Every structure is written in C-alpha cells, then in structure tokens.
Amino acid sequence: MSLTTASTVLALFISVVSLAASSVVSARQIRLAHNSNLLPVVVELFRETRQSEFSRAIEYIKSDLARDHSPEFGYRRLPDEPLGHVRRVSLFYDDVGKLVAHGIVDERLIIGSYGPNILNMWEVLAPYIYRERELTTKAMIYFEDLAHRARVRPQARVHAELGLRSAPPPSSPAAE
C-alpha cells in the first residue's frame, strides 16, 4: 500500500469516527433538549396531584360518588360539587393520557407514579363516562386509553423494568 493510499484510508477512518461521535453527541443533545422542555410539564402534573382539592376530589369519587349519584344521566348532569370533582380528576387523567398517547411523556413515568390511582378512578368513573358517551359525545378517550395501559402494564412491572429497589428500615424483619 502506498503512502498516499494509507493516508487517504487514515483520513477516511478519522472522518467516519468523527461523524459517528458527532451523531452520538447530537442525539444526546436532542434528547436532553427534549427532556428539558418537558420538565415544566411533568412538574406541573406532579404539582396538580399534590393539591388538596385534587385529593378531595379523589376521595369523593372513591367513597361517595356511586353512593350519592347514579351514572344513569352521565356525569355532565351531576350537581355542581360532584361534577367539579369528576371533571377535575377525569380531565386531568384525560390530559395526561393525551401526553402519553402522543409519546410526549413516557408512559412508564405516569404509570409508575399513578398506575393504581388511574385504574381506581377509571373503574368508578367508567359507567358515568360511558353513559355520557351514549347521551352526548365520545368523551375521555385518552383517559380510557391510559387506564388500559395501566391495566396491561401494572405499576409493579414498571418499577421492575426501571430496576427500582427497596431499602427497608434496619429494624424491619424484611431487612434481615
């Protein structure tokens, strides 16, 4: 091999390595930029679920809604207070479902954080939502999709996929 051919091959090799390195760095930069753009959205989601009004709405739906009101008229005809609770929770999970369905937020983050609550709320609200669909329009389709995702990919599986570990207190029998 001549010196010219060797230097050409070396230059080509260095160019390919540089292109590969640039591609890896660019992909990482894009991922970081995407994640930093999502951070305010995710923080706002977490903030909403920590509001006392959201907790009260969850408790009302879980404990009192079915006892106090039949799903026979859907949810839009509920009295103001129960309607407010239903809308707060169902619209929240419908909006979160939109973010998940469109690939904006990783479903593992949402199911890993809220999985059982999504399912519990869907189970109580589904009769109201399905009746509302019969009466008016197809409502809460993203909430329903999110509930389906949480059902087929339970929170415990998400935690296992992420490799989350436990650290029981030292005095706990489980720690021994």
Secondary structure, DSSP 8 states (H G I E B T S, - for coil): --HHHHHHHHHHHHHHHHHHHHHHHHHHHHHHHHHHHHHHHHHHHHHHHTSHHHHHHHHHIIIIIHHH--GGG-STTS-HHHHHHHHHHHHHHHHHHHHHHTTSS-HHHHHHHHHHHHHHHHHHHHHHHHHHHHHS----HHHHHHHHHHHHS-HHHHHHHHT------TTSGGG-
